Structure formats: structure tokens, C-alpha cells
Amino acid sequence: MYKLIIGIDVSKVSIDATALEQETQKYCHDSFLNKSLGFKSLESWFNQFNVSPKETLVCMEHTGLYIVSLCDFLRRKGFNFSVVNPL
């Protein structure tokens, strides 16, 4: 079971992320740029939860080319992620 679930809405310019901590049922939201500077901020945001990448599941809709860089970032950092059909 994952300790942290993160849903991400990806657009051309931004990433909106909402995290749900499984144990406490607390959630929080933040927005980031959809480019390398935003990914660094996203990583800092992830770190506040004190949960390893392997204990985290990230889920996002497939938005074409807009998700490619984010998926590469998540893969390199060791996060489990799922890309779902937007239909």
C-alpha cells in the first residue's frame, strides 16, 4: 500500500498537484511550472511529506506531449506513476 497518493493535472504551462496522505487523510495542493525549474520545486514539495518515492503513487491523465518531461523526471527520481486515459 502506498503512503502518499498524488494526482496531477498537466497542462502546457503548469502542473497542478494534490497529495493525499493515506494514514492521516490530510491533503494539500500546489501548482508548478511544467519545465525543469517547476520539477525542482515539485521535488521540494514531495520532500515535505517525508515519504520515499517507492511509497508514493503519482497518477495523471495522458495529455500528449505535455506529460513527457514530467514522466521522465518521475522515472529518474524513482517514483511509481500511472498515466490514465482521459476519456
DRENPA-3360 file (N, C-alpha, C; in nm, 2 decimals, always signed):
BEGIN
1 = MYKLIIGI = +0.08/-0.12/+0.00/+0.00/+0.00/+0.00/+0.09/+0.12/+0.00 ~ +0.05/+0.22/-0.07/+0.12/+0.35/-0.08/+0.09/+0.44/+0.04 ~ +0.19/+0.51/+0.09/+0.16/+0.60/+0.20/+0.11/+0.74/+0.14 ~ +0.15/+0.77/+0.02/+0.12/+0.90/-0.04/+0.06/+0.88/-0.18 ~ -0.05/+0.94/-0.21/-0.11/+0.94/-0.34/-0.11/+1.08/-0.39 ~ -0.06/+1.10/-0.52/-0.06/+1.23/-0.57/-0.13/+1.23/-0.71 ~ -0.23/+1.31/-0.72/-0.29/+1.33/-0.85/-0.24/+1.46/-0.92 ~ -0.21/+1.45/-1.04/-0.15/+1.56/-1.11/-0.23/+1.60/-1.24;
9 = DVSKVSID = -0.26/+1.72/-1.26/-0.33/+1.77/-1.38/-0.22/+1.85/-1.45 ~ -0.19/+1.80/-1.57/-0.08/+1.85/-1.65/-0.13/+1.93/-1.77 ~ -0.08/+2.06/-1.78/-0.12/+2.14/-1.90/+0.02/+2.18/-1.96 ~ +0.00/+2.26/-2.07/+0.12/+2.30/-2.14/+0.21/+2.39/-2.05 ~ +0.16/+2.47/-1.97/+0.23/+2.57/-1.89/+0.25/+2.52/-1.74 ~ +0.15/+2.45/-1.69/+0.16/+2.43/-1.54/+0.13/+2.28/-1.51 ~ +0.16/+2.25/-1.38/+0.13/+2.12/-1.32/+0.06/+2.15/-1.19 ~ -0.07/+2.10/-1.18/-0.14/+2.12/-1.05/-0.14/+1.98/-0.98;
17 = ATALEQET = -0.09/+1.98/-0.86/-0.07/+1.85/-0.79/-0.15/+1.86/-0.65 ~ -0.22/+1.75/-0.63/-0.29/+1.73/-0.50/-0.24/+1.60/-0.44 ~ -0.19/+1.61/-0.31/-0.14/+1.49/-0.24/-0.24/+1.45/-0.13 ~ -0.25/+1.32/-0.11/-0.33/+1.27/-0.01/-0.25/+1.17/+0.07 ~ -0.23/+1.20/+0.20/-0.16/+1.11/+0.29/-0.25/+1.01/+0.34 ~ -0.22/+0.88/+0.31/-0.31/+0.77/+0.34/-0.34/+0.76/+0.49 ~ -0.24/+0.77/+0.58/-0.26/+0.75/+0.72/-0.34/+0.85/+0.79 ~ -0.32/+0.98/+0.75/-0.39/+1.09/+0.82/-0.51/+1.14/+0.74;
25 = QKYCHDSF = -0.52/+1.10/+0.61/-0.63/+1.15/+0.52/-0.62/+1.30/+0.50 ~ -0.50/+1.36/+0.53/-0.48/+1.50/+0.50/-0.44/+1.52/+0.36 ~ -0.48/+1.63/+0.30/-0.44/+1.66/+0.16/-0.39/+1.80/+0.15 ~ -0.31/+1.82/+0.04/-0.27/+1.96/+0.01/-0.25/+1.97/-0.14 ~ -0.25/+2.09/-0.19/-0.24/+2.12/-0.33/-0.14/+2.23/-0.35 ~ -0.08/+2.22/-0.47/+0.02/+2.33/-0.51/+0.03/+2.33/-0.66 ~ +0.08/+2.43/-0.72/+0.10/+2.44/-0.87/+0.24/+2.47/-0.90 ~ +0.29/+2.42/-1.01/+0.43/+2.43/-1.05/+0.44/+2.45/-1.20;
33 = LNKSLGFK = +0.55/+2.51/-1.25/+0.57/+2.52/-1.39/+0.60/+2.39/-1.45 ~ +0.55/+2.37/-1.58/+0.58/+2.24/-1.65/+0.71/+2.25/-1.73 ~ +0.81/+2.26/-1.65/+0.95/+2.26/-1.71/+1.05/+2.24/-1.59 ~ +1.17/+2.23/-1.62/+1.27/+2.18/-1.52/+1.27/+2.26/-1.40 ~ +1.26/+2.39/-1.40/+1.25/+2.47/-1.28/+1.13/+2.43/-1.19 ~ +1.02/+2.41/-1.26/+0.90/+2.36/-1.18/+0.92/+2.22/-1.12 ~ +0.99/+2.14/-1.20/+1.01/+2.00/-1.15/+1.10/+2.00/-1.02 ~ +1.19/+2.10/-1.01/+1.27/+2.11/-0.89/+1.19/+2.15/-0.77;
41 = SLESWFNQ = +1.09/+2.25/-0.80/+1.00/+2.29/-0.70/+0.91/+2.17/-0.66 ~ +0.86/+2.10/-0.75/+0.78/+1.98/-0.73/+0.85/+1.88/-0.64 ~ +0.98/+1.86/-0.66/+1.06/+1.77/-0.58/+1.07/+1.82/-0.44 ~ +1.09/+1.95/-0.42/+1.09/+2.00/-0.28/+0.96/+1.98/-0.21 ~ +0.85/+2.00/-0.29/+0.71/+1.98/-0.24/+0.69/+1.84/-0.19 ~ +0.74/+1.74/-0.28/+0.73/+1.60/-0.24/+0.81/+1.57/-0.11 ~ +0.92/+1.63/-0.09/+1.01/+1.61/+0.02/+0.94/+1.65/+0.16 ~ +0.85/+1.74/+0.15/+0.78/+1.78/+0.28/+0.70/+1.67/+0.34;
49 = FNVSPKET = +0.67/+1.57/+0.27/+0.58/+1.46/+0.32/+0.66/+1.35/+0.39 ~ +0.80/+1.35/+0.38/+0.88/+1.25/+0.44/+0.85/+1.11/+0.40 ~ +0.82/+1.09/+0.28/+0.78/+0.96/+0.23/+0.87/+0.93/+0.11 ~ +0.92/+0.81/+0.10/+1.02/+0.78/-0.01/+0.94/+0.77/-0.14 ~ +1.01/+0.79/-0.26/+0.94/+0.77/-0.39/+0.88/+0.64/-0.40 ~ +0.93/+0.53/-0.35/+0.88/+0.40/-0.36/+0.75/+0.38/-0.29 ~ +0.72/+0.47/-0.19/+0.60/+0.46/-0.11/+0.49/+0.56/-0.16 ~ +0.52/+0.62/-0.28/+0.44/+0.72/-0.34/+0.38/+0.67/-0.47;
57 = LVCMEHTG = +0.26/+0.70/-0.50/+0.20/+0.68/-0.63/+0.15/+0.81/-0.69 ~ +0.20/+0.84/-0.81/+0.16/+0.96/-0.88/+0.07/+0.92/-1.00 ~ -0.04/+0.98/-1.02/-0.13/+0.95/-1.12/-0.17/+1.08/-1.20 ~ -0.17/+1.06/-1.33/-0.21/+1.18/-1.42/-0.28/+1.13/-1.55 ~ -0.35/+1.22/-1.61/-0.41/+1.19/-1.74/-0.31/+1.21/-1.85 ~ -0.33/+1.13/-1.95/-0.24/+1.15/-2.07/-0.28/+1.27/-2.14 ~ -0.19/+1.37/-2.15/-0.21/+1.49/-2.22/-0.11/+1.51/-2.33 ~ -0.08/+1.40/-2.40/+0.01/+1.41/-2.51/+0.15/+1.45/-2.47;
65 = LYIVSLCD = +0.21/+1.54/-2.55/+0.35/+1.58/-2.52/+0.37/+1.65/-2.39 ~ +0.27/+1.71/-2.33/+0.28/+1.78/-2.21/+0.33/+1.70/-2.09 ~ +0.31/+1.57/-2.10/+0.35/+1.49/-1.98/+0.49/+1.42/-2.00 ~ +0.55/+1.43/-2.11/+0.67/+1.36/-2.14/+0.78/+1.40/-2.05 ~ +0.81/+1.52/-2.03/+0.92/+1.57/-1.94/+0.89/+1.53/-1.79 ~ +0.76/+1.54/-1.75/+0.73/+1.51/-1.62/+0.75/+1.36/-1.59 ~ +0.70/+1.28/-1.68/+0.72/+1.13/-1.67/+0.87/+1.09/-1.66 ~ +0.95/+1.16/-1.74/+1.09/+1.13/-1.74/+1.15/+1.17/-1.60;
73 = FLRRKGFN = +1.11/+1.29/-1.55/+1.15/+1.33/-1.42/+1.12/+1.23/-1.31 ~ +0.99/+1.19/-1.31/+0.94/+1.10/-1.21/+1.02/+0.96/-1.22 ~ +1.04/+0.92/-1.34/+1.11/+0.79/-1.36/+1.25/+0.80/-1.31 ~ +1.32/+0.91/-1.34/+1.46/+0.93/-1.29/+1.47/+0.93/-1.14 ~ +1.37/+0.99/-1.07/+1.36/+1.00/-0.93/+1.31/+0.88/-0.86 ~ +1.26/+0.78/-0.93/+1.22/+0.65/-0.87/+1.08/+0.65/-0.82 ~ +0.99/+0.74/-0.87/+0.85/+0.74/-0.83/+0.77/+0.64/-0.91 ~ +0.68/+0.58/-0.85/+0.58/+0.50/-0.92/+0.48/+0.59/-0.97;
81 = FSVVNPL = +0.44/+0.58/-1.10/+0.34/+0.66/-1.16/+0.26/+0.59/-1.26 ~ +0.14/+0.64/-1.28/+0.04/+0.58/-1.37/-0.01/+0.69/-1.46 ~ -0.02/+0.67/-1.59/-0.08/+0.76/-1.69/-0.21/+0.70/-1.73 ~ -0.32/+0.77/-1.71/-0.45/+0.71/-1.74/-0.52/+0.78/-1.86 ~ -0.61/+0.71/-1.92/-0.68/+0.76/-2.04/-0.77/+0.87/-1.99 ~ -0.77/+0.99/-2.06/-0.85/+1.10/-2.02/-1.00/+1.08/-2.05 ~ -1.03/+0.98/-2.13/-1.18/+0.95/-2.16/-1.25/+0.89/-2.04;
% end
